[in-house]
Amino acid sequence: MNSRRTRSLCAGMAHAFLAACEALVTPERVADEMKAVSEDLFGYLDTFSDSMVAEFLAERDRWIASAASARAETVRQIIAGDEIDTR
């Protein structure tokens, strides 16, 4: 999912929560409920962002390890005098 689509979904979700808040609570409670909804939304987005960063870093580490492994294997082949596939 691209970041523009993600922002659009988040904005739509926030709008729906805030509209529901206005429709379902008394006017004197709207500010408190909107604050609570905002805190929940930001908490969700923080958790989501943290998990996405962790997954990205784990995948990056796997990719780097894979590249390092491929380089090490190439060096071993060169030292052993084996034929190396240069494609």
C-alpha positions as CSV (number, residue, x, y, z in Angstrom):
1,M,0.0,0.0,0.0
2,N,1.5,3.4,-0.9
3,S,1.9,6.2,1.6
4,R,-0.7,8.4,-0.2
5,R,-3.3,5.6,0.1
6,T,-2.3,5.0,3.7
7,R,-2.6,8.7,4.6
8,S,-6.0,8.8,2.9
9,L,-7.2,5.8,4.9
10,C,-6.0,7.2,8.2
11,A,-7.6,10.6,7.4
12,G,-10.9,8.8,6.6
13,M,-10.7,6.8,9.8
14,A,-10.0,9.9,11.9
15,H,-12.9,11.7,10.2
16,A,-15.3,8.9,10.9
17,F,-14.2,8.6,14.5
18,L,-14.6,12.3,15.1
19,A,-18.0,12.5,13.3
20,A,-19.2,9.6,15.4
21,C,-18.0,11.3,18.5
22,E,-20.0,14.5,17.6
23,A,-23.1,12.4,16.8
24,L,-23.0,10.1,19.8
25,V,-22.0,12.3,22.7
26,T,-23.5,15.3,24.4
27,P,-22.1,18.7,23.3
28,E,-20.4,19.2,26.7
29,R,-18.5,15.9,26.3
30,V,-17.4,16.3,22.7
31,A,-14.1,17.9,23.5
32,D,-13.2,15.2,26.0
33,E,-14.3,12.4,23.7
34,M,-12.4,13.9,20.7
35,K,-9.3,14.2,22.9
36,A,-9.7,10.5,23.9
37,V,-10.3,9.5,20.2
38,S,-7.2,11.5,19.1
39,E,-5.1,9.8,21.8
40,D,-6.3,6.4,20.7
41,L,-5.7,7.1,17.0
42,F,-2.2,8.4,17.7
43,G,-1.4,5.5,19.9
44,Y,-2.6,3.1,17.2
45,L,-0.5,4.9,14.5
46,D,2.6,4.9,16.8
47,T,2.2,1.2,17.4
48,F,1.7,0.6,13.7
49,S,4.6,2.7,12.7
50,D,6.9,1.0,15.3
51,S,6.0,-2.4,13.9
52,M,6.5,-1.3,10.3
53,V,10.0,0.1,11.2
54,A,10.9,-3.1,13.1
55,E,9.8,-5.2,10.1
56,F,11.7,-3.0,7.6
57,L,14.9,-3.2,9.7
58,A,14.6,-7.0,10.1
59,E,14.1,-7.3,6.3
60,R,17.0,-5.0,5.7
61,D,19.2,-7.0,8.0
62,R,18.2,-10.2,6.2
63,W,19.0,-8.5,2.8
64,I,22.4,-7.2,4.1
65,A,23.3,-10.7,5.5
66,S,22.3,-12.3,2.2
67,A,24.5,-9.9,0.3
68,A,27.4,-10.4,2.7
69,S,27.0,-14.2,2.4
70,A,27.0,-13.9,-1.4
71,R,30.2,-11.8,-1.3
72,A,31.9,-14.3,1.1
73,E,31.0,-17.2,-1.2
74,T,32.4,-15.4,-4.2
75,V,35.7,-14.7,-2.2
76,R,35.8,-18.4,-1.2
77,Q,35.4,-19.4,-4.9
78,I,38.2,-17.0,-6.0
79,I,40.6,-18.2,-3.3
80,A,39.8,-21.8,-4.3
81,G,40.4,-21.1,-7.9
82,D,36.9,-22.1,-8.8
83,E,35.1,-20.8,-11.9
84,I,32.9,-17.8,-11.0
85,D,29.6,-17.0,-12.6
86,T,29.8,-13.3,-13.5
87,R,26.3,-12.9,-14.7
